[in-house]
């Protein structure tokens, strides 16, 4: 899923805390911002200052799902769906 991602950092939750994912991101010089699972044997540091940014993204998706047309995906074409996402995002931004 992350093969085509071109970013400086990847923000995920604890479910993605695996050594193979971390090594794959490190080989591509992408910063892994993943909090460690509670049962992890070796302690790994997490940049919690950047991890807080993930909360803003999750809240945005939650607000977008209040629009029925987006939540149920009535549009058949991807370009129409993207237009509605853009329009809804602007409406939320203007609040």
Steps between C-alpha positions, in 0.01 A plus 500: 500500500785740573713405198403804293502748788744785455508680835744608766306331783226239547255541791323178600349348811631217717353232274776568243785464750704227327871471446460426128297816442748710696796353309326555166433863581853550630650359179298757304607777743143559625451586866273248676282672759342192658443464874633168634263223602482430871637146454808608299819352647745772396397858566470720190471876513202675342479866406173577681515865393453390137258224600254764619461608135325168432216611725421793268471266203274258689273787607477625140385156379244490780360838399490405132290193581221730620432573133277212389614514138860438608427242769291279272694577179204561268719629216596240244795684349815575697523856365150582632585351839823699514308816414258440785790432738661828398174692534428350844854574617463863399169524685663359815795734461270805470315424825 
